[in-house]
Amino acid sequence: MRTTKPITISLPEDLLREAQRAAKEEARTRSELVRDALQQYLASRRWRRLRQWGAETARRLGLKSEADLQRLLDRVPARRRGSRE
C-alpha cells in the first residue's frame, strides 16, 4: 500500500534549477527535498501561531515581563498548574 500521494506543483525555472542542484548535492530526490521543506515550513508556522497566541494572551492578561508572569503563576494553586507535589 502506498504511503505517499503524488502531486503536481509549478515552480519558476530558477527555483526548480536550484532545487535540483540542492537535491543532487545532498544525494536526495526532489520529492525528499520538497517534503522536508514543507515539513519545516509547517513546523515554523505552528510555532509562529503559538507565539502569536502567547503574545495575545499575555496582552490580554496585562503581562509585560517574566516577573509579571511569575506573579500570576504564584497566585495559582500548584494543583491547578498540574504540579504533582
VENQUI-V864130 format. One record per residue. N is the residue number from 1. OMEGA is omega in degrees with one decimal (999 if undefined). Layout:
{{N OMEGA} {N OMEGA}}
This chain:
{{1 -178.4} {2 179.5} {3 176.1} {4 178.7} {5 -179.7} {6 175.5} {7 175.9} {8 176.2} {9 176.8} {10 179.1} {11 171.5} {12 -175.4} {13 -178.2} {14 178.0} {15 177.8} {16 178.7} {17 179.8} {18 178.2} {19 178.9} {20 178.4} {21 179.8} {22 179.8} {23 -179.7} {24 -179.9} {25 -177.6} {26 -179.6} {27 179.1} {28 174.1} {29 174.9} {30 179.0} {31 178.6} {32 179.9} {33 -179.3} {34 177.5} {35 -178.8} {36 179.5} {37 180.0} {38 177.5} {39 178.1} {40 178.3} {41 -177.9} {42 176.4} {43 178.7} {44 179.3} {45 178.3} {46 179.5} {47 179.1} {48 179.2} {49 178.3} {50 177.7} {51 178.4} {52 178.4} {53 179.8} {54 179.6} {55 178.8} {56 179.1} {57 178.4} {58 178.4} {59 -178.7} {60 -179.3} {61 179.0} {62 -179.5} {63 -179.7} {64 -178.4} {65 175.6} {66 177.6} {67 176.7} {68 178.9} {69 -179.4} {70 177.8} {71 178.0} {72 -179.9} {73 179.9} {74 179.3} {75 -178.4} {76 178.4} {77 -176.7} {78 -177.3} {79 178.2} {80 -180.0} {81 179.2} {82 -179.8} {83 178.2} {84 -178.0} {85 999}}
